Amino acid sequence: MGGVFGLFIMFFRIGIFGFGGGLAMLPLVFQSVQDFGVMSYEEFSNLVALSQVVPGAIIVNAATYVGFSYGGIPGALAAVFGVALPSFILVLTTTFFLKKFKESRVLQGVLSGIRPAVVGLIAAASVFIARSSLIEDPLIPCVIFVCTIILIGKFKVSPIIIMLCMGTIGAFACG
């Protein structure tokens, strides 16, 4: 199943089964593009970096990148529509039932089970990104990683400033 319709179906599935936001959905994107046969580890790493730097929702940016890369403008539209449609339908449906079930122990139990799974999905995305970043010369990416953790954890530097600075350093040191 290829082409524009294949991109729509691939991202529709991601939209249905992806919980926890864009970062948690990235492992699903990675597995899907591998199954679809359209992207290498390095390209996926670029997708993740661009999806986070460009304004907007990470998963929408990722869908746009994949869709445009492999289907042009129709592919980008199909991928974005595919990933957004399930959320739109779910939010529309959920708003009707949320007040009625907000005190439900079953719902609270479901949410308690989903939260750790989302943490695991984000950790898996981190492993994919780390793997592709450390393949060739790991010294510069490791230094950037450690500096980023220190700047955010100890000095509370804005993530925007860190992205701009580390992107510039990466361009000069690795480019």
N, C-alpha and C positions, 0 to 999 in steps of 0.2 A: 504494500500500500504506500505509494509514493506521491509526490507532487503536492499541490496546495491542499487537497483534501486530506492527504496523509499528515501534513503538518497540523491541520485543524484537529484531527482526531487525536494525534499525539498530545497536543497541548490541552485539549478538552479532558483527556484522561488525567493529565497532571493537575488541571484545575479541580477535578472531582476528588482526587485522592490526596492532594497536597494540603496539609494542615500546618499552621504555624507561621505563615508568611513566606516571603521570598527566599530567605536563607534556608529555611527548613525544606523548601520545595526544590532547591538546587540539586540534591542527590537524585530526585525523580527526573529532573531535566537531563542530568548527566547520563543516567541509565537509558533514558528514552532516546537521546541523540546517539548513544552507542548502538542501541538496537536498530535505530533508523539508519545508522551508518553514515552520519553526516558530519562528525566532528571528532577531532583528536583531543588528547589531554591538554595540549598547549592551547588549542583554540578554545576549549572550555574554560581554561584559566583566564584567557583574555575576555571571554564572555562575562565571567564573574566580576572581574575588575571593572570592566566598562559598565556593567549593570549597576554597580554600586556607586560609581563616580557620576554617571549621568542622572539628572533629576528624574524622579518618578519611582514607581514601584519596581522593585528588583525583578520580580517574576515577569512583569510586563516588558521591562527592558530586555530581559533574557529572551522572551518569546519574539520580540521584535528583531533582535539580533539573529537568532536562528532562522526565523521565517524569512527575513530579507536576504540572508546569506545563501539560502538554498531555494528560494522561490521568488525573489524580488519583492516588489511592493505587494502583489497579491499574496505571496507567502507570509509576509509580515502581518498583513491584515488578518489572514486566516489564523495564524498562530496567536495573535493578540485576542481576537474574538474567541478562539477556542479556550484559552486560559481564563478569560474573564467571564464567559457565559455561565459556568457552573456557580461561581461565587454570586453573581447577580441573582440567579434563580434561588440559591440557598438563602441569601439575605432577605430576598423578597418573601419567601416562605416562612423563614424563621421569625420575622417581625410579627407575624400573626399569632405565633404560639409562645413566644418568649415570656410574656407576663404570666401566662397560665402555668408554665412549668419551671419558673425560675427558682422555686423553693424545692424542687424535686431532688430527692436523694440519688435517684438513678442518674439524672443529668449531672449532678455534682460528682458522682462516681466516674462517669464517662470523662468529664473534664480532668479529673485527677489522674486518669490513665493516659490521656492524650498529652498532658504537659511533659512528662518525662520522655515520651516518644519524640516530641518536638526537639527537646534538648539533644537527643541522640541523632536526629536528622541534621541539626545544625553542626554537631560534631563531625558527622560524616562528610558534610560539605567542606568543613575545615581540612579534613584529611585529603580530600580530592585536590583542593587548592594547594595545600602544602606539598603534596606529591609532585605536582606539575611545576611548582616554584623552585623546588630543590633538586631538579634533575641534573642540570648542567653544572653551574657554579653556585653552590649553596652559601658561600660566605656573605655576599652582599644582601641577599634576601634574609638571611638569619640576623644580620646586624639591623636591617630595617625593621624586622619583626620585634626584636628585643627593644629597640628604641621606641617603637610604637606603643608597646605595653607599658614602658616606663613613663612615656609622655602622657598617656591616658590615665594610668593607674595612680601615679604619684603627683603629676603636675596638672591633671584635669584639662589638658589641652583639647581644644575643639577638634572633633573628627574631621571637619572640613579642612582645617589648617594642616592636620596631619596628612590627609590624602594629597593635598597640593604639594606639601614639602617632600613627602616620601615619593610621590610620583615624579617630581623634578629630580630628586636624587637618583631614583631608578633609571630615569631617562639618560642621565649623564654617566652613571656608574655601570649600567648594564646595556645601554643602547649603543 
